[in-house]
Amino acid sequence: SVGKSTLLNKLTNSFSEVGAYEFTTLTCVPGVVNYRGAKIQMLDLPGIIEGAKDGKGRGKQVIAVARTCNLILIVLDATKPATHKRIIEHELEGFGIRLNKEPPNIQFRKKERGGLQITSTCQLSHLDKETVASILAEYRVPNADVCFRCDATADDLIDVIERNRIYIPCVYVLNKIDAISIEELDILSNLPHVVAISSEHGWNLDELLERVWEYLDLTRVDTKPKGQIPDYSAPVILKQRMRTLEGF
């Protein structure tokens, strides 16, 4: 038990069954947290086991729900985070979920004839034209225009060809920090995309919510009716990149 259900209960005041054993949560349990005027829905999903991407432990259903989310929180036991982290990342990768990555800047267009036209606007250190052509041949693409605008890898090219990858921000929530030393906590806290908490004691939950707000890329807009004071009770929540009249 890594404490997912306890964390959901603390943040949302909903009820998800808690137990001192693994895989307590057997179904999706929803909850809503109010933060900065935004109502953010959180889902407590059953734990992922090795082989989940192939259907073990209802893994496909669980990961399919994760694909629809705007942000993934991976809750790990701070006393043994590395092992579980690798397993979960591997299973999500196998289901087409890319964590904390941007889509590769590769323009790919199939055409009826004309062979392969492969160009790049930067130096490619991982690929050459022969490798690109062999990958396209495996996907039975004899005619296409491919333009690389980043130093892409073979996996990046395959992701673009497959066209079914999804790119989702992720925060690694290291729970049970009350069970580790201060020195270990300092090391873990400096890792990228990590927030260290204790859901049982309610430690550092404010920082977790702030990180959720940041990774969701949200902004709050308080409205002001003409001739009146600003209304701070009912803000409009927008994506940072949509802070325009059209987005409003």
N, C-alpha and C positions, 0 to 999 in steps of 0.2 A: 504494500500500500504506500503510494508516494504522496497522498494527501490531496488529490484532485477534488474529491467530493467535499472535504473540509474547506478547501479554498473557495469553492463555489458557494457553500453555505455562508461563509464569512462575508463574501463580497455582495451577495445578492439577497440574502435572507430567505432563500428558497431551501428546499430539503432534498439532499441527495444522500442516500444511505452511506454511512461511514462504518468501516470495519478495520481491524488490525490484521487484515489478510489481503492478499493480492486479488485484483479483479473483482472488487466489491461492486463496482458499477457495471450493470449488465445491459443497460439501455441508455439512450440519450436523455439527459436530464437538463431542461432549460432553466435559465434564470436571467434576470435583468438587473444591471447595476446602473445607478444614476451617478454620473460624474460630469461636472461642469455644465449641467443642464442637458446633457446627452443621455439618452436611454440606450445602453449598449447591451445587446443580448449575448449571453455566454452559454455555451453548451458543454456539459460534462459528458464526454464520450467514453465508452468502454476502453480499457487499455489495449494497446496494440502488442501482439506477440510476433515472434519471428515467423515469417511465412504468411503474414497477414495479407500482403499484396496478392498472394495466390489463393486467398479465400479461407485461410485457417482462422478459427476463432471469430467468425463473422467479420473478418478483417476488411473485406471489400466494401461491406456496408458502412463500416466506421470511416474508412478512408474516403469513401464517396461523399459523406457528409462534410468531412474536412475540406474537400475540394471546393465546396460552396462558400467557405468562410472568407472573410476579409483579413483575418489575422489568426494565426495558430499559436497557442500557448502550450509548449511542451513542458509538462511538470515532471521534474526529476528528483530523485532522492539525493540530497547533497552528499551523502556518505558514499555513494557509488554512482556518480552521474555519467561517467564516460561510457560504460557498457550499455546502459539503456539508451543513451543518446545515439550511439552508432546504430543500434538496432532500429530505432524509430525512424531515423533519417533514411536508412536503407530502404525500409518498407515504403515510406512516402515517395522517395525517389522512383522506386519501381512502379508506382502508380501515377507517375507523371507530375508530381508536385515538386516544385523547385523552391527551396526556402531561402529567403533573403538574397535573392538574385534578381537581376533585371533581364528581360528577354534579350537574347543576343541580337546585336544590330547587324542582321544579315537580310538582305533582300533576295528572295527566292521566288522565281516565277517560271512555271512550266509553260512550254510552248509546243506547237504541233510539229515544227520542223526547224532545222538550222543547227542541230547539235548543241554542244555546251559552250556557253560564253561565261568564263569565270574571271572576275575582276576583283580588285581590292583597293581600298583607299588608304590602307595602312600595311605595315610589315606583318606578315603572318609567320609566327614562330612555331606553330603547332601543325600547320597544314601546308600542303603544296597542291598543285593542280592535279597531280596523279592521284593523290589520296582523295581529294574531293570527287574526282571522276569515278573512282572505285566505289565510294559510298553511294553516289547517285545511281551507279549501275546496280548495286544491291537492291535499291528501291525501284528498279526498272524505270529510271528517268533518263532517257537518252537525249532529250532536248529540254534545255532550261537555261535561264539567265540567273547567275548567282553573283551577288556583289557583297563583299565583306567590308563592313565599316568598323570592325573591331578585330582584335587579335583572338579569333575564335578557335575553339577546339573541335575535335571530331564529334564529341557529345553535343556541343552547341549546334552544329550543323544538323545532326540527327533530330534534335529537338525542333528545329525549324521545319524540317521535312515532315516530321510526324504531325505537326500542327495541333497536337492535343495536350500540350504541356500547359501548366498553370503556375503562375509565379505569385507566391504568397509571402508576406512578411511573417517573421516568427520571433517569438521571445522565449528563451529557455528559462523557466522558473525553477530555481534550485530551492526545494523545500527542505524543512527540517534542519535549518542552520543551527538550531540549538544543540544538535548532536555532533557538531564539528568544532575544531579549535579556531581561535581568532586568526592564526596564521593561515589555516586552510581557507577560511572565509575571505581573507584579503586576496588570495590567489584566484579563487573562483569568481569573485566580484569583478575582477579586471578582465575577465574573458568577454569577447564580443557578444552582444545580444543576450546578455545574462542579467537576471535580477534574482538576488538571493533573499528568501523570505522564510518565515515560519508561520504557516497557516494556523497551526494550533494556538500559538501565542499572539497572532495578529501582528507580527513584526514586519515592517517594511512594506506593507500593503499599499501605502500611499505612493511609494516609488513605482510599484508595479502598475497601478492605475495610470500614473503619469506616463509610463513607458507605453502602455496600451494606447493612450491618447496620441502619443507621438507616432507610433508605428501605424496607426489607423489614418494618420495624416489629417486630423480633424482640426477645425477652427470654429470658434464661437462668434456669432454675430448678434449683438443686442440691437433691437430695433428701437426707433424713436418716432412715434407718431408726430405729425406736424403740429407745432405749437404746444407740445406736451413734453414732460420729462421722459428720458429713456426708460424703456420697459426692460428691466433686468430679470423678470420672472419667467419669460417665455422666449429664450434665445433661439436663433436659427443655427443649426449645426450643419456645416458644409465641409467638404474636402478642401484642403489648402489650395489645391490647384484649380478649384472651382469658385474662388472668391471673386466672382464677377456678377453683374446683373443677370446674365444668362443663367448662371448656376443658381442664383437666388430664386 
